[in-house]
């Protein structure tokens, strides 16, 4: 069972991250400076981690079907 305090903490962190991305992407000066670069890099890293996780899940599923 998931701890509600942990869920609330992750939700607050996700909300803060979304607000930061919205703030940075709405301003041309912030988007072209280092905060924009950090947001763009974070987005690329998040996509890479998501694809890696998905590939691992597919690999585990394929291995379990072969066994």
Secondary structure, DSSP 8 states (H G I E B T S, - for coil): ---HHHHHHHHHHHHHHHHHHHHHHH-HHHHTSHHHHHHHHHHHHHHHHHHHHHHHHHHHHHHHHH-
